[in-house]
Amino acid sequence: MTQTPFPSPPLDPNYVFSQLVPLLSIVTLVVVGAIGLRLVFRTPVGEAIARRIREGRHPDRVADPAGEGYRAEMEDRVMHLQERIGELEERVDFTERLLAASRERQLGPER
């Protein structure tokens, strides 16, 4: 007498569904998260975050957003502004002296 294998039990759809739902939900979350991050990194804020991640954090050096030329240009501008401030200080001093002299003439000599 030969034995035949037992017939497989019918596939329970509830069991299959209960096994696939967690797997599908994890895959869905990963895909939605990846798409969301991609959209965020395409915004200016995302680009700044990505640049910060690429460059790392170096507190001892100043970040130069447009290369060395940018830094040199900014230093030139600061020096020019300092010269202009010095000229303005001289003009204000001169104006104050003129105003003080005209007040003295209007009041006359003190007794």
Gaussian input, Z-matrix of N, CA and C with variables (Angstrom, degrees):
# hf/3-21g

backbone

0 1
 N
 C     1     B1
 C     2     B2     1     A1
 N     3     B3     2     A2     1     D1
 C     4     B4     3     A3     2     D2
 C     5     B5     4     A4     3     D3
 N     6     B6     5     A5     4     D4
 C     7     B7     6     A6     5     D5
 C     8     B8     7     A7     6     D6
 N     9     B9     8     A8     7     D7
 C    10    B10     9     A9     8     D8
 C    11    B11    10    A10     9     D9
 N    12    B12    11    A11    10    D10
 C    13    B13    12    A12    11    D11
 C    14    B14    13    A13    12    D12
 N    15    B15    14    A14    13    D13
 C    16    B16    15    A15    14    D14
 C    17    B17    16    A16    15    D15
 N    18    B18    17    A17    16    D16
 C    19    B19    18    A18    17    D17
 C    20    B20    19    A19    18    D18
 N    21    B21    20    A20    19    D19
 C    22    B22    21    A21    20    D20
 C    23    B23    22    A22    21    D21
 N    24    B24    23    A23    22    D22
 C    25    B25    24    A24    23    D23
 C    26    B26    25    A25    24    D24
 N    27    B27    26    A26    25    D25
 C    28    B28    27    A27    26    D26
 C    29    B29    28    A28    27    D27
 N    30    B30    29    A29    28    D28
 C    31    B31    30    A30    29    D29
 C    32    B32    31    A31    30    D30
 N    33    B33    32    A32    31    D31
 C    34    B34    33    A33    32    D32
 C    35    B35    34    A34    33    D33
 N    36    B36    35    A35    34    D34
 C    37    B37    36    A36    35    D35
 C    38    B38    37    A37    36    D36
 N    39    B39    38    A38    37    D37
 C    40    B40    39    A39    38    D38
 C    41    B41    40    A40    39    D39
 N    42    B42    41    A41    40    D40
 C    43    B43    42    A42    41    D41
 C    44    B44    43    A43    42    D42
 N    45    B45    44    A44    43    D43
 C    46    B46    45    A45    44    D44
 C    47    B47    46    A46    45    D45
 N    48    B48    47    A47    46    D46
 C    49    B49    48    A48    47    D47
 C    50    B50    49    A49    48    D48
 N    51    B51    50    A50    49    D49
 C    52    B52    51    A51    50    D50
 C    53    B53    52    A52    51    D51
 N    54    B54    53    A53    52    D52
 C    55    B55    54    A54    53    D53
 C    56    B56    55    A55    54    D54
 N    57    B57    56    A56    55    D55
 C    58    B58    57    A57    56    D56
 C    59    B59    58    A58    57    D57
 N    60    B60    59    A59    58    D58
 C    61    B61    60    A60    59    D59
 C    62    B62    61    A61    60    D60
 N    63    B63    62    A62    61    D61
 C    64    B64    63    A63    62    D62
 C    65    B65    64    A64    63    D63
 N    66    B66    65    A65    64    D64
 C    67    B67    66    A66    65    D65
 C    68    B68    67    A67    66    D66
 N    69    B69    68    A68    67    D67
 C    70    B70    69    A69    68    D68
 C    71    B71    70    A70    69    D69
 N    72    B72    71    A71    70    D70
 C    73    B73    72    A72    71    D71
 C    74    B74    73    A73    72    D72
 N    75    B75    74    A74    73    D73
 C    76    B76    75    A75    74    D74
 C    77    B77    76    A76    75    D75
 N    78    B78    77    A77    76    D76
 C    79    B79    78    A78    77    D77
 C    80    B80    79    A79    78    D78
 N    81    B81    80    A80    79    D79
 C    82    B82    81    A81    80    D80
 C    83    B83    82    A82    81    D81
 N    84    B84    83    A83    82    D82
 C    85    B85    84    A84    83    D83
 C    86    B86    85    A85    84    D84
 N    87    B87    86    A86    85    D85
 C    88    B88    87    A87    86    D86
 C    89    B89    88    A88    87    D87
 N    90    B90    89    A89    88    D88
 C    91    B91    90    A90    89    D89
 C    92    B92    91    A91    90    D90
 N    93    B93    92    A92    91    D91
 C    94    B94    93    A93    92    D92
 C    95    B95    94    A94    93    D93
 N    96    B96    95    A95    94    D94
 C    97    B97    96    A96    95    D95
 C    98    B98    97    A97    96    D96
 N    99    B99    98    A98    97    D97
 C   100   B100    99    A99    98    D98
 C   101   B101   100   A100    99    D99
 N   102   B102   101   A101   100   D100
 C   103   B103   102   A102   101   D101
 C   104   B104   103   A103   102   D102
 N   105   B105   104   A104   103   D103
 C   106   B106   105   A105   104   D104
 C   107   B107   106   A106   105   D105
 N   108   B108   107   A107   106   D106
 C   109   B109   108   A108   107   D107
 C   110   B110   109   A109   108   D108
 N   111   B111   110   A110   109   D109
 C   112   B112   111   A111   110   D110
 C   113   B113   112   A112   111   D111
 N   114   B114   113   A113   112   D112
 C   115   B115   114   A114   113   D113
 C   116   B116   115   A115   114   D114
 N   117   B117   116   A116   115   D115
 C   118   B118   117   A117   116   D116
 C   119   B119   118   A118   117   D117
 N   120   B120   119   A119   118   D118
 C   121   B121   120   A120   119   D119
 C   122   B122   121   A121   120   D120
 N   123   B123   122   A122   121   D121
 C   124   B124   123   A123   122   D122
 C   125   B125   124   A124   123   D123
 N   126   B126   125   A125   124   D124
 C   127   B127   126   A126   125   D125
 C   128   B128   127   A127   126   D126
 N   129   B129   128   A128   127   D127
 C   130   B130   129   A129   128   D128
 C   131   B131   130   A130   129   D129
 N   132   B132   131   A131   130   D130
 C   133   B133   132   A132   131   D131
 C   134   B134   133   A133   132   D132
 N   135   B135   134   A134   133   D133
 C   136   B136   135   A135   134   D134
 C   137   B137   136   A136   135   D135
 N   138   B138   137   A137   136   D136
 C   139   B139   138   A138   137   D137
 C   140   B140   139   A139   138   D138
 N   141   B141   140   A140   139   D139
 C   142   B142   141   A141   140   D140
 C   143   B143   142   A142   141   D141
 N   144   B144   143   A143   142   D142
 C   145   B145   144   A144   143   D143
 C   146   B146   145   A145   144   D144
 N   147   B147   146   A146   145   D145
 C   148   B148   147   A147   146   D146
 C   149   B149   148   A148   147   D147
 N   150   B150   149   A149   148   D148
 C   151   B151   150   A150   149   D149
 C   152   B152   151   A151   150   D150
 N   153   B153   152   A152   151   D151
 C   154   B154   153   A153   152   D152
 C   155   B155   154   A154   153   D153
 N   156   B156   155   A155   154   D154
 C   157   B157   156   A156   155   D155
 C   158   B158   157   A157   156   D156
 N   159   B159   158   A158   157   D157
 C   160   B160   159   A159   158   D158
 C   161   B161   160   A160   159   D159
 N   162   B162   161   A161   160   D160
 C   163   B163   162   A162   161   D161
 C   164   B164   163   A163   162   D162
 N   165   B165   164   A164   163   D163
 C   166   B166   165   A165   164   D164
 C   167   B167   166   A166   165   D165
 N   168   B168   167   A167   166   D166
 C   169   B169   168   A168   167   D167
 C   170   B170   169   A169   168   D168
 N   171   B171   170   A170   169   D169
 C   172   B172   171   A171   170   D170
 C   173   B173   172   A172   171   D171
 N   174   B174   173   A173   172   D172
 C   175   B175   174   A174   173   D173
 C   176   B176   175   A175   174   D174
 N   177   B177   176   A176   175   D175
 C   178   B178   177   A177   176   D176
 C   179   B179   178   A178   177   D177
 N   180   B180   179   A179   178   D178
 C   181   B181   180   A180   179   D179
 C   182   B182   181   A181   180   D180
 N   183   B183   182   A182   181   D181
 C   184   B184   183   A183   182   D182
 C   185   B185   184   A184   183   D183
 N   186   B186   185   A185   184   D184
 C   187   B187   186   A186   185   D185
 C   188   B188   187   A187   186   D186
 N   189   B189   188   A188   187   D187
 C   190   B190   189   A189   188   D188
 C   191   B191   190   A190   189   D189
 N   192   B192   191   A191   190   D190
 C   193   B193   192   A192   191   D191
 C   194   B194   193   A193   192   D192
 N   195   B195   194   A194   193   D193
 C   196   B196   195   A195   194   D194
 C   197   B197   196   A196   195   D195
 N   198   B198   197   A197   196   D196
 C   199   B199   198   A198   197   D197
 C   200   B200   199   A199   198   D198
 N   201   B201   200   A200   199   D199
 C   202   B202   201   A201   200   D200
 C   203   B203   202   A202   201   D201
 N   204   B204   203   A203   202   D202
 C   205   B205   204   A204   203   D203
 C   206   B206   205   A205   204   D204
 N   207   B207   206   A206   205   D205
 C   208   B208   207   A207   206   D206
 C   209   B209   208   A208   207   D207
 N   210   B210   209   A209   208   D208
 C   211   B211   210   A210   209   D209
 C   212   B212   211   A211   210   D210
 N   213   B213   212   A212   211   D211
 C   214   B214   213   A213   212   D212
 C   215   B215   214   A214   213   D213
 N   216   B216   215   A215   214   D214
 C   217   B217   216   A216   215   D215
 C   218   B218   217   A217   216   D216
 N   219   B219   218   A218   217   D217
 C   220   B220   219   A219   218   D218
 C   221   B221   220   A220   219   D219
 N   222   B222   221   A221   220   D220
 C   223   B223   222   A222   221   D221
 C   224   B224   223   A223   222   D222
 N   225   B225   224   A224   223   D223
 C   226   B226   225   A225   224   D224
 C   227   B227   226   A226   225   D225
 N   228   B228   227   A227   226   D226
 C   229   B229   228   A228   227   D227
 C   230   B230   229   A229   228   D228
 N   231   B231   230   A230   229   D229
 C   232   B232   231   A231   230   D230
 C   233   B233   232   A232   231   D231
 N   234   B234   233   A233   232   D232
 C   235   B235   234   A234   233   D233
 C   236   B236   235   A235   234   D234
 N   237   B237   236   A236   235   D235
 C   238   B238   237   A237   236   D236
 C   239   B239   238   A238   237   D237
 N   240   B240   239   A239   238   D238
 C   241   B241   240   A240   239   D239
 C   242   B242   241   A241   240   D240
 N   243   B243   242   A242   241   D241
 C   244   B244   243   A243   242   D242
 C   245   B245   244   A244   243   D243
 N   246   B246   245   A245   244   D244
 C   247   B247   246   A246   245   D245
 C   248   B248   247   A247   246   D246
 N   249   B249   248   A248   247   D247
 C   250   B250   249   A249   248   D248
 C   251   B251   250   A250   249   D249
 N   252   B252   251   A251   250   D250
 C   253   B253   252   A252   251   D251
 C   254   B254   253   A253   252   D252
 N   255   B255   254   A254   253   D253
 C   256   B256   255   A255   254   D254
 C   257   B257   256   A256   255   D255
 N   258   B258   257   A257   256   D256
 C   259   B259   258   A258   257   D257
 C   260   B260   259   A259   258   D258
 N   261   B261   260   A260   259   D259
 C   262   B262   261   A261   260   D260
 C   263   B263   262   A262   261   D261
 N   264   B264   263   A263   262   D262
 C   265   B265   264   A264   263   D263
 C   266   B266   265   A265   264   D264
 N   267   B267   266   A266   265   D265
 C   268   B268   267   A267   266   D266
 C   269   B269   268   A268   267   D267
 N   270   B270   269   A269   268   D268
 C   271   B271   270   A270   269   D269
 C   272   B272   271   A271   270   D270
 N   273   B273   272   A272   271   D271
 C   274   B274   273   A273   272   D272
 C   275   B275   274   A274   273   D273
 N   276   B276   275   A275   274   D274
 C   277   B277   276   A276   275   D275
 C   278   B278   277   A277   276   D276
 N   279   B279   278   A278   277   D277
 C   280   B280   279   A279   278   D278
 C   281   B281   280   A280   279   D279
 N   282   B282   281   A281   280   D280
 C   283   B283   282   A282   281   D281
 C   284   B284   283   A283   282   D282
 N   285   B285   284   A284   283   D283
 C   286   B286   285   A285   284   D284
 C   287   B287   286   A286   285   D285
 N   288   B288   287   A287   286   D286
 C   289   B289   288   A288   287   D287
 C   290   B290   289   A289   288   D288
 N   291   B291   290   A290   289   D289
 C   292   B292   291   A291   290   D290
 C   293   B293   292   A292   291   D291
 N   294   B294   293   A293   292   D292
 C   295   B295   294   A294   293   D293
 C   296   B296   295   A295   294   D294
 N   297   B297   296   A296   295   D295
 C   298   B298   297   A297   296   D296
 C   299   B299   298   A298   297   D297
 N   300   B300   299   A299   298   D298
 C   301   B301   300   A300   299   D299
 C   302   B302   301   A301   300   D300
 N   303   B303   302   A302   301   D301
 C   304   B304   303   A303   302   D302
 C   305   B305   304   A304   303   D303
 N   306   B306   305   A305   304   D304
 C   307   B307   306   A306   305   D305
 C   308   B308   307   A307   306   D306
 N   309   B309   308   A308   307   D307
 C   310   B310   309   A309   308   D308
 C   311   B311   310   A310   309   D309
 N   312   B312   311   A311   310   D310
 C   313   B313   312   A312   311   D311
 C   314   B314   313   A313   312   D312
 N   315   B315   314   A314   313   D313
 C   316   B316   315   A315   314   D314
 C   317   B317   316   A316   315   D315
 N   318   B318   317   A317   316   D316
 C   319   B319   318   A318   317   D317
 C   320   B320   319   A319   318   D318
 N   321   B321   320   A320   319   D319
 C   322   B322   321   A321   320   D320
 C   323   B323   322   A322   321   D321
 N   324   B324   323   A323   322   D322
 C   325   B325   324   A324   323   D323
 C   326   B326   325   A325   324   D324
 N   327   B327   326   A326   325   D325
 C   328   B328   327   A327   326   D326
 C   329   B329   328   A328   327   D327
 N   330   B330   329   A329   328   D328
 C   331   B331   330   A330   329   D329
 C   332   B332   331   A331   330   D330

   B1=1.4029
   B2=1.5265
   B3=1.2594
   B4=1.4582
   B5=1.5202
   B6=1.2642
   B7=1.4696
   B8=1.5271
   B9=1.2756
   B10=1.4602
   B11=1.5161
   B12=1.3170
   B13=1.4785
   B14=1.5186
   B15=1.3116
   B16=1.4485
   B17=1.5257
   B18=1.2800
   B19=1.4680
   B20=1.5270
   B21=1.3362
   B22=1.4678
   B23=1.5198
   B24=1.3239
   B25=1.4641
   B26=1.5362
   B27=1.2897
   B28=1.4643
   B29=1.5309
   B30=1.3487
   B31=1.4630
   B32=1.5268
   B33=1.3342
   B34=1.4625
   B35=1.5309
   B36=1.3188
   B37=1.4652
   B38=1.5216
   B39=1.2995
   B40=1.4601
   B41=1.5304
   B42=1.3137
   B43=1.4521
   B44=1.5375
   B45=1.3235
   B46=1.4749
   B47=1.5234
   B48=1.3202
   B49=1.4609
   B50=1.5230
   B51=1.3245
   B52=1.4717
   B53=1.5250
   B54=1.3229
   B55=1.4685
   B56=1.5391
   B57=1.3265
   B58=1.4621
   B59=1.5275
   B60=1.3031
   B61=1.4664
   B62=1.5302
   B63=1.3336
   B64=1.4635
   B65=1.5292
   B66=1.3224
   B67=1.4581
   B68=1.5259
   B69=1.3110
   B70=1.4631
   B71=1.5334
   B72=1.3230
   B73=1.4659
   B74=1.5253
   B75=1.3145
   B76=1.4704
   B77=1.5267
   B78=1.3250
   B79=1.4668
   B80=1.5323
   B81=1.3168
   B82=1.4624
   B83=1.5225
   B84=1.3247
   B85=1.4628
   B86=1.5260
   B87=1.3142
   B88=1.4618
   B89=1.5297
   B90=1.3197
   B91=1.4716
   B92=1.5262
   B93=1.3220
   B94=1.4651
   B95=1.5309
   B96=1.3232
   B97=1.4650
   B98=1.5227
   B99=1.3239
   B100=1.4695
   B101=1.5193
   B102=1.3263
   B103=1.4698
   B104=1.5273
   B105=1.3211
   B106=1.4691
   B107=1.5189
   B108=1.3259
   B109=1.4686
   B110=1.5219
   B111=1.3116
   B112=1.4760
   B113=1.5217
   B114=1.3317
   B115=1.4601
   B116=1.5207
   B117=1.3232
   B118=1.4634
   B119=1.5234
   B120=1.3175
   B121=1.4580
   B122=1.5238
   B123=1.3111
   B124=1.4640
   B125=1.5246
   B126=1.3193
   B127=1.4566
   B128=1.5254
   B129=1.3365
   B130=1.4713
   B131=1.5324
   B132=1.3085
   B133=1.4691
   B134=1.5225
   B135=1.3283
   B136=1.4627
   B137=1.5148
   B138=1.3462
   B139=1.4608
   B140=1.5194
   B141=1.3292
   B142=1.4671
   B143=1.5302
   B144=1.3158
   B145=1.4670
   B146=1.5220
   B147=1.3194
   B148=1.4673
   B149=1.5314
   B150=1.3371
   B151=1.4704
   B152=1.5272
   B153=1.3318
   B154=1.4662
   B155=1.5261
   B156=1.3327
   B157=1.4609
   B158=1.5268
   B159=1.3554
   B160=1.4671
   B161=1.5213
   B162=1.3459
   B163=1.4583
   B164=1.5218
   B165=1.2878
   B166=1.4509
   B167=1.5172
   B168=1.3085
   B169=1.4552
   B170=1.5091
   B171=1.3285
   B172=1.4568
   B173=1.5228
   B174=1.3349
   B175=1.4608
   B176=1.5300
   B177=1.3354
   B178=1.4611
   B179=1.5231
   B180=1.3287
   B181=1.4632
   B182=1.5127
   B183=1.3062
   B184=1.4585
   B185=1.5171
   B186=1.3083
   B187=1.4569
   B188=1.5245
   B189=1.3124
   B190=1.4565
   B191=1.5174
   B192=1.3503
   B193=1.4572
   B194=1.5250
   B195=1.3240
   B196=1.4658
   B197=1.5161
   B198=1.3034
   B199=1.4569
   B200=1.5230
   B201=1.3231
   B202=1.4615
   B203=1.5192
   B204=1.3184
   B205=1.4595
   B206=1.5125
   B207=1.3048
   B208=1.4598
   B209=1.5221
   B210=1.2999
   B211=1.4630
   B212=1.5243
   B213=1.3279
   B214=1.4628
   B215=1.5278
   B216=1.3381
   B217=1.4595
   B218=1.5208
   B219=1.3206
   B220=1.4590
   B221=1.5297
   B222=1.3276
   B223=1.4585
   B224=1.5229
   B225=1.3315
   B226=1.4626
   B227=1.5276
   B228=1.3241
   B229=1.4647
   B230=1.5226
   B231=1.3196
   B232=1.4630
   B233=1.5255
   B234=1.3262
   B235=1.4646
   B236=1.5294
   B237=1.3296
   B238=1.4589
   B239=1.5311
   B240=1.3191
   B241=1.4621
   B242=1.5313
   B243=1.3283
   B244=1.4621
   B245=1.5304
   B246=1.3350
   B247=1.4653
   B248=1.5232
   B249=1.3393
   B250=1.4673
   B251=1.5249
   B252=1.3254
   B253=1.4709
   B254=1.5237
   B255=1.3292
   B256=1.4662
   B257=1.5173
   B258=1.3484
   B259=1.4624
   B260=1.5213
   B261=1.3218
   B262=1.4660
   B263=1.5318
   B264=1.3140
   B265=1.4653
   B266=1.5232
   B267=1.3406
   B268=1.4626
   B269=1.5220
   B270=1.3263
   B271=1.4660
   B272=1.5205
   B273=1.3323
   B274=1.4658
   B275=1.5244
   B276=1.3300
   B277=1.4663
   B278=1.5237
   B279=1.3419
   B280=1.4576
   B281=1.5256
   B282=1.3474
   B283=1.4634
   B284=1.5236
   B285=1.3280
   B286=1.4690
   B287=1.5200
   B288=1.3268
   B289=1.4638
   B290=1.5333
   B291=1.3493
   B292=1.4659
   B293=1.5233
   B294=1.3319
   B295=1.4634
   B296=1.5274
   B297=1.3204
   B298=1.4640
   B299=1.5249
   B300=1.3376
   B301=1.4665
   B302=1.5289
   B303=1.3355
   B304=1.4687
   B305=1.5224
   B306=1.3133
   B307=1.4749
   B308=1.5198
   B309=1.3266
   B310=1.4628
   B311=1.5256
   B312=1.3306
   B313=1.4649
   B314=1.5196
   B315=1.3263
   B316=1.4538
   B317=1.5319
   B318=1.3185
   B319=1.4587
   B320=1.5296
   B321=1.2780
   B322=1.4656
   B323=1.5039
   B324=1.3307
   B325=1.4721
   B326=1.5230
   B327=1.2820
   B328=1.4622
   B329=1.5114
   B330=1.3240
   B331=1.4706
   B332=1.4709
   A1=108.68
   A2=115.47
   A3=120.04
   A4=108.99
   A5=112.36
   A6=117.36
   A7=109.54
   A8=114.47
   A9=119.39
   A10=108.02
   A11=115.99
   A12=116.66
   A13=110.72
   A14=112.90
   A15=118.03
   A16=109.15
   A17=117.27
   A18=118.37
   A19=109.24
   A20=115.59
   A21=118.54
   A22=109.05
   A23=114.88
   A24=117.35
   A25=109.08
   A26=116.36
   A27=118.38
   A28=109.94
   A29=116.71
   A30=122.81
   A31=108.97
   A32=114.09
   A33=119.55
   A34=109.06
   A35=119.59
   A36=121.11
   A37=112.99
   A38=118.88
   A39=120.99
   A40=110.90
   A41=116.97
   A42=121.26
   A43=110.36
   A44=116.11
   A45=120.40
   A46=109.73
   A47=116.28
   A48=120.48
   A49=111.16
   A50=117.25
   A51=120.77
   A52=111.94
   A53=117.79
   A54=121.10
   A55=111.63
   A56=117.54
   A57=120.85
   A58=113.95
   A59=118.76
   A60=121.55
   A61=111.87
   A62=121.11
   A63=118.28
   A64=112.97
   A65=116.93
   A66=120.32
   A67=110.89
   A68=117.41
   A69=120.94
   A70=111.87
   A71=116.63
   A72=118.55
   A73=111.33
   A74=118.77
   A75=121.80
   A76=110.44
   A77=116.54
   A78=120.12
   A79=110.24
   A80=117.66
   A81=121.73
   A82=110.73
   A83=117.60
   A84=121.11
   A85=111.74
   A86=117.81
   A87=121.09
   A88=110.66
   A89=117.10
   A90=120.54
   A91=110.70
   A92=117.43
   A93=120.80
   A94=110.21
   A95=117.41
   A96=120.64
   A97=112.31
   A98=117.01
   A99=120.81
   A100=110.82
   A101=116.65
   A102=119.66
   A103=110.17
   A104=117.12
   A105=120.61
   A106=112.39
   A107=117.10
   A108=119.62
   A109=111.29
   A110=116.19
   A111=119.27
   A112=110.83
   A113=116.85
   A114=120.17
   A115=111.53
   A116=117.62
   A117=120.92
   A118=110.53
   A119=117.64
   A120=120.15
   A121=112.56
   A122=118.67
   A123=120.73
   A124=111.98
   A125=118.94
   A126=122.33
   A127=108.81
   A128=118.60
   A129=120.44
   A130=112.73
   A131=116.30
   A132=118.78
   A133=109.99
   A134=116.15
   A135=120.30
   A136=112.18
   A137=116.34
   A138=119.29
   A139=110.91
   A140=116.85
   A141=120.25
   A142=110.54
   A143=116.62
   A144=119.86
   A145=110.26
   A146=116.60
   A147=120.25
   A148=111.22
   A149=116.59
   A150=119.40
   A151=110.77
   A152=116.38
   A153=120.73
   A154=110.41
   A155=117.13
   A156=120.96
   A157=109.94
   A158=116.94
   A159=120.13
   A160=112.36
   A161=117.18
   A162=121.21
   A163=112.26
   A164=117.10
   A165=119.86
   A166=110.01
   A167=115.49
   A168=120.12
   A169=108.98
   A170=115.83
   A171=122.01
   A172=108.69
   A173=118.50
   A174=119.51
   A175=113.11
   A176=118.12
   A177=119.55
   A178=112.78
   A179=118.70
   A180=119.52
   A181=109.77
   A182=115.33
   A183=120.73
   A184=108.50
   A185=116.27
   A186=120.00
   A187=109.06
   A188=116.29
   A189=122.42
   A190=107.38
   A191=118.09
   A192=120.12
   A193=114.97
   A194=118.57
   A195=118.81
   A196=112.14
   A197=118.56
   A198=121.08
   A199=112.33
   A200=115.64
   A201=121.56
   A202=112.21
   A203=118.19
   A204=120.89
   A205=112.06
   A206=116.35
   A207=121.43
   A208=110.20
   A209=116.68
   A210=120.70
   A211=110.64
   A212=117.63
   A213=121.07
   A214=110.47
   A215=116.50
   A216=119.76
   A217=111.04
   A218=116.88
   A219=120.13
   A220=111.35
   A221=117.83
   A222=120.52
   A223=110.70
   A224=117.45
   A225=121.06
   A226=110.93
   A227=115.54
   A228=118.88
   A229=111.70
   A230=116.85
   A231=120.43
   A232=110.05
   A233=117.39
   A234=120.11
   A235=110.59
   A236=116.91
   A237=120.54
   A238=110.33
   A239=116.93
   A240=120.69
   A241=111.64
   A242=116.96
   A243=119.61
   A244=111.04
   A245=117.08
   A246=120.48
   A247=110.53
   A248=116.65
   A249=120.36
   A250=111.36
   A251=116.82
   A252=120.11
   A253=109.72
   A254=117.16
   A255=120.26
   A256=111.62
   A257=117.72
   A258=121.05
   A259=110.99
   A260=116.95
   A261=120.47
   A262=111.33
   A263=117.49
   A264=120.20
   A265=110.26
   A266=117.18
   A267=120.53
   A268=110.97
   A269=117.29
   A270=120.53
   A271=111.42
   A272=117.00
   A273=120.35
   A274=110.13
   A275=117.73
   A276=120.67
   A277=110.80
   A278=117.14
   A279=121.55
   A280=110.99
   A281=116.46
   A282=120.46
   A283=111.03
   A284=116.86
   A285=119.79
   A286=110.73
   A287=117.44
   A288=120.19
   A289=110.95
   A290=116.72
   A291=119.48
   A292=111.53
   A293=116.73
   A294=120.07
   A295=111.31
   A296=116.67
   A297=119.84
   A298=110.27
   A299=118.18
   A300=121.34
   A301=110.43
   A302=118.07
   A303=119.58
   A304=111.14
   A305=118.16
   A306=120.84
   A307=110.88
   A308=115.81
   A309=118.82
   A310=110.33
   A311=117.47
   A312=120.21
   A313=110.62
   A314=118.26
   A315=121.32
   A316=111.50
   A317=116.99
   A318=121.13
   A319=111.74
   A320=115.42
   A321=120.31
   A322=110.17
   A323=115.99
   A324=119.09
   A325=110.72
   A326=116.11
   A327=121.60
   A328=109.77
   A329=117.89
   A330=121.62
   A331=112.19
   D1=128.89
   D2=-179.71
   D3=-101.53
   D4=140.52
   D5=179.05
   D6=-95.27
   D7=134.97
   D8=175.29
   D9=-98.59
   D10=149.77
   D11=179.39
   D12=-65.27
   D13=151.85
   D14=178.36
   D15=-66.01
   D16=142.64
   D17=176.73
   D18=-69.05
   D19=142.80
   D20=-178.54
   D21=-70.25
   D22=144.92
   D23=-179.55
   D24=-67.64
   D25=155.41
   D26=179.72
   D27=-64.08
   D28=146.76
   D29=-177.94
   D30=-72.82
   D31=123.65
   D32=-179.19
   D33=-84.48
   D34=115.30
   D35=-178.38
   D36=-64.64
   D37=-30.54
   D38=178.20
   D39=-65.52
   D40=-39.83
   D41=179.02
   D42=-64.89
   D43=-45.89
   D44=179.47
   D45=-61.28
   D46=-45.17
   D47=-179.76
   D48=-61.60
   D49=-43.12
   D50=-178.91
   D51=-67.35
   D52=-24.28
   D53=177.96
   D54=-85.30
   D55=-31.52
   D56=-176.17
   D57=-85.04
   D58=-28.42
   D59=-176.22
   D60=-60.26
   D61=-49.46
   D62=178.75
   D63=-61.62
   D64=-39.15
   D65=179.33
   D66=-64.41
   D67=-45.24
   D68=179.38
   D69=-65.71
   D70=-36.74
   D71=179.01
   D72=-67.09
   D73=-38.39
   D74=177.51
   D75=-65.28
   D76=-45.15
   D77=178.85
   D78=-62.00
   D79=-41.75
   D80=179.47
   D81=-62.98
   D82=-44.92
   D83=178.84
   D84=-61.75
   D85=-40.97
   D86=179.41
   D87=-64.79
   D88=-44.06
   D89=-179.62
   D90=-65.47
   D91=-46.70
   D92=179.79
   D93=-63.62
   D94=-40.77
   D95=177.68
   D96=-62.82
   D97=-41.86
   D98=179.23
   D99=-64.94
   D100=-41.99
   D101=178.32
   D102=-65.70
   D103=-41.54
   D104=178.13
   D105=-61.79
   D106=-44.90
   D107=178.43
   D108=-63.82
   D109=-39.09
   D110=178.66
   D111=-61.68
   D112=-42.05
   D113=178.44
   D114=-66.25
   D115=-39.17
   D116=179.45
   D117=-66.14
   D118=-41.33
   D119=-177.87
   D120=-72.76
   D121=-8.88
   D122=175.64
   D123=-89.76
   D124=-7.27
   D125=177.22
   D126=-85.74
   D127=165.24
   D128=177.34
   D129=-59.47
   D130=-37.11
   D131=178.27
   D132=-65.27
   D133=-41.93
   D134=177.82
   D135=-63.41
   D136=-38.31
   D137=177.59
   D138=-64.29
   D139=-39.09
   D140=177.91
   D141=-65.31
   D142=-40.87
   D143=177.94
   D144=-64.28
   D145=-43.92
   D146=180.00
   D147=-63.59
   D148=-41.47
   D149=177.56
   D150=-62.78
   D151=-40.26
   D152=179.41
   D153=-64.54
   D154=-39.00
   D155=178.48
   D156=-67.17
   D157=-44.14
   D158=-179.59
   D159=-63.48
   D160=-45.09
   D161=-175.79
   D162=-78.18
   D163=-25.31
   D164=-176.25
   D165=81.12
   D166=-177.12
   D167=-178.50
   D168=-109.49
   D169=113.83
   D170=179.54
   D171=-127.29
   D172=90.67
   D173=-176.57
   D174=-68.97
   D175=-18.43
   D176=-177.34
   D177=-81.09
   D178=-13.03
   D179=178.59
   D180=-120.57
   D181=148.82
   D182=179.67
   D183=-87.23
   D184=132.54
   D185=179.44
   D186=-68.37
   D187=131.34
   D188=-178.97
   D189=-110.31
   D190=96.56
   D191=-170.16
   D192=-63.96
   D193=-29.18
   D194=-175.52
   D195=-124.24
   D196=24.10
   D197=178.00
   D198=94.48
   D199=-178.92
   D200=-176.95
   D201=-66.58
   D202=-31.02
   D203=179.66
   D204=-61.20
   D205=-36.48
   D206=179.19
   D207=-63.22
   D208=-44.27
   D209=-178.66
   D210=-65.16
   D211=-43.71
   D212=179.66
   D213=-63.83
   D214=-39.60
   D215=178.71
   D216=-63.92
   D217=-41.64
   D218=179.19
   D219=-65.57
   D220=-37.97
   D221=177.20
   D222=-64.22
   D223=-40.33
   D224=176.85
   D225=-62.53
   D226=-42.60
   D227=179.10
   D228=-63.30
   D229=-40.86
   D230=179.69
   D231=-64.12
   D232=-42.51
   D233=178.85
   D234=-63.04
   D235=-41.67
   D236=178.59
   D237=-62.36
   D238=-43.83
   D239=179.13
   D240=-64.21
   D241=-36.98
   D242=177.05
   D243=-64.22
   D244=-39.59
   D245=176.89
   D246=-63.32
   D247=-43.61
   D248=179.64
   D249=-63.53
   D250=-38.34
   D251=178.50
   D252=-64.85
   D253=-40.62
   D254=177.23
   D255=-60.89
   D256=-42.87
   D257=177.40
   D258=-62.93
   D259=-42.04
   D260=179.28
   D261=-64.71
   D262=-37.59
   D263=177.19
   D264=-61.66
   D265=-42.18
   D266=178.70
   D267=-63.38
   D268=-41.01
   D269=179.20
   D270=-65.05
   D271=-41.65
   D272=178.72
   D273=-63.57
   D274=-43.17
   D275=177.98
   D276=-60.01
   D277=-44.86
   D278=179.38
   D279=-61.27
   D280=-43.85
   D281=179.44
   D282=-64.10
   D283=-40.33
   D284=178.48
   D285=-63.09
   D286=-40.16
   D287=178.86
   D288=-64.78
   D289=-42.03
   D290=177.89
   D291=-62.73
   D292=-43.47
   D293=179.23
   D294=-63.85
   D295=-40.91
   D296=179.26
   D297=-64.92
   D298=-39.88
   D299=179.52
   D300=-66.16
   D301=-40.74
   D302=-179.73
   D303=-68.44
   D304=-33.14
   D305=176.47
   D306=-66.53
   D307=-40.25
   D308=179.67
   D309=-64.29
   D310=-39.36
   D311=179.04
   D312=-66.70
   D313=-37.75
   D314=-179.67
   D315=-69.09
   D316=-40.13
   D317=-178.17
   D318=-77.32
   D319=-30.24
   D320=-176.39
   D321=86.37
   D322=174.35
   D323=-178.08
   D324=-68.94
   D325=146.02
   D326=179.64
   D327=-77.55
   D328=143.65
   D329=179.49
   D330=-102.49

